[in-house]
Amino acid sequence: MAELEGRNTHKVYEKDKIGEVRIADEVVAIIAGLAATEVEGVDSMAGNITNELVGKLGMKNLSKGVKVDVTEEHVSVDLSLNLKYGYNIPDVSERVQDRVKSAIENMTGLTVLDVNIRIAGVNLAEEK
């Protein structure tokens, strides 16, 4: 548990005298990022320039483009996405919101209040 001391964690489960389960905010962000990129039409997560440079150097940050605000039992998620060209933005956004909400709720037991999406870019699909 020492490695979690400096990070924001939230207790989601406590059993009599056996122990407790704590989830770091970063874990919730990773779940959201992975769930969002599974949706057809999402090209990648968008992040700030530091994250982009780190990604190009080969050190993948799974929570890039994700901001979570976790309180005792609730989560708010902000996502920055790059979409693939030709997909309907409202449809893809709604599917991302549903996928992220259900992934976080199923895996953590926390309640997702909102999933806010910012479309940061549209990428042309590379033909192979």
C-alpha positions as CSV (number, residue, x, y, z in Angstrom):
1,M,0.0,0.0,0.0
2,A,3.0,2.3,0.4
3,E,3.1,3.1,-3.4
4,L,-0.4,4.5,-3.2
5,E,0.3,6.9,-0.4
6,G,1.1,9.9,-2.8
7,R,-1.8,9.3,-5.1
8,N,-5.6,10.0,-4.8
9,T,-7.3,6.8,-3.9
10,H,-10.9,6.0,-2.9
11,K,-12.1,3.2,-0.8
12,V,-14.7,1.1,-2.6
13,Y,-14.9,-1.9,-0.3
14,E,-14.2,-2.8,3.3
15,K,-14.7,-6.1,4.9
16,D,-14.7,-6.8,8.6
17,K,-11.1,-7.2,9.7
18,I,-9.9,-8.6,6.4
19,G,-9.0,-5.4,4.6
20,E,-10.2,-2.8,2.2
21,V,-10.0,-2.1,-1.6
22,R,-8.8,1.3,-2.8
23,I,-8.8,2.4,-6.4
24,A,-6.5,5.2,-7.5
25,D,-7.9,8.0,-9.7
26,E,-5.4,7.0,-12.4
27,V,-6.9,3.5,-12.6
28,V,-10.4,5.0,-13.2
29,A,-8.8,7.3,-16.0
30,I,-7.2,4.2,-17.6
31,I,-10.5,2.3,-17.6
32,A,-12.2,5.3,-19.3
33,G,-9.4,5.7,-21.9
34,L,-9.4,2.1,-22.8
35,A,-13.2,1.9,-23.0
36,A,-13.3,5.0,-25.3
37,T,-10.7,3.7,-27.7
38,E,-12.7,0.5,-28.2
39,V,-15.6,2.4,-29.9
40,E,-15.6,2.3,-33.7
41,G,-14.9,5.8,-35.0
42,V,-12.5,6.8,-32.3
43,D,-9.0,7.1,-33.7
44,S,-7.1,8.0,-30.5
45,M,-7.1,9.9,-27.3
46,A,-5.9,13.5,-27.5
47,G,-3.7,15.0,-24.9
48,N,-1.5,17.9,-24.2
49,I,1.8,18.4,-26.0
50,T,3.7,16.7,-23.2
51,N,1.6,13.6,-23.5
52,E,2.0,13.7,-27.2
53,L,5.8,13.8,-27.0
54,V,5.9,11.1,-24.3
55,G,3.8,8.9,-26.6
56,K,6.1,9.4,-29.6
57,L,9.1,8.4,-27.5
58,G,7.5,5.0,-26.8
59,M,6.3,5.5,-23.3
60,K,2.5,5.0,-23.6
61,N,0.3,6.8,-21.1
62,L,-3.0,5.0,-20.9
63,S,-4.8,7.9,-19.3
64,K,-3.8,10.4,-21.9
65,G,-6.6,12.8,-22.8
66,V,-8.7,11.7,-19.7
67,K,-9.5,13.8,-16.6
68,V,-11.5,12.2,-13.8
69,D,-12.9,13.8,-10.7
70,V,-13.7,11.0,-8.2
71,T,-15.6,11.8,-5.0
72,E,-16.7,9.2,-2.4
73,E,-19.1,7.3,-4.6
74,H,-19.3,9.4,-7.8
75,V,-17.1,10.0,-10.9
76,S,-17.1,12.7,-13.5
77,V,-15.1,12.1,-16.6
78,D,-13.7,14.5,-19.3
79,L,-12.3,12.9,-22.5
80,S,-10.4,14.5,-25.4
81,L,-10.8,12.4,-28.5
82,N,-9.5,12.3,-32.1
83,L,-12.1,10.8,-34.3
84,K,-11.7,9.0,-37.6
85,Y,-12.9,11.0,-40.7
86,G,-16.4,10.0,-42.0
87,Y,-18.0,9.1,-38.7
88,N,-21.0,10.9,-37.3
89,I,-19.7,12.9,-34.3
90,P,-22.9,12.8,-32.1
91,D,-23.3,9.1,-32.7
92,V,-19.7,8.2,-31.9
93,S,-19.8,10.5,-28.8
94,E,-23.0,8.9,-27.5
95,R,-21.5,5.4,-27.9
96,V,-18.3,6.5,-26.1
97,Q,-20.3,8.0,-23.2
98,D,-22.3,4.7,-22.8
99,R,-19.2,2.5,-23.1
100,V,-17.1,4.6,-20.6
101,K,-20.0,4.9,-18.1
102,S,-20.7,1.1,-18.1
103,A,-17.0,0.2,-18.0
104,I,-16.3,2.3,-14.9
105,E,-19.5,1.3,-13.1
106,N,-19.0,-2.4,-13.8
107,M,-15.3,-2.5,-12.8
108,T,-15.3,-0.2,-9.8
109,G,-18.8,0.0,-8.4
110,L,-18.7,3.8,-8.5
111,T,-21.5,5.8,-10.0
112,V,-20.7,7.9,-13.1
113,L,-22.4,11.2,-13.0
114,D,-21.3,12.5,-16.4
115,V,-19.0,11.8,-19.3
116,N,-18.0,15.0,-21.1
117,I,-16.4,14.7,-24.5
118,R,-14.2,17.2,-26.4
119,I,-13.4,16.4,-30.0
120,A,-9.9,17.6,-30.4
121,G,-9.3,16.5,-34.0
122,V,-10.4,14.4,-37.0
123,N,-7.8,12.0,-38.5
124,L,-8.0,10.7,-42.1
125,A,-7.9,6.9,-42.2
126,E,-4.6,5.6,-43.7
127,E,-5.2,3.2,-46.6
128,K,-3.1,0.1,-46.6
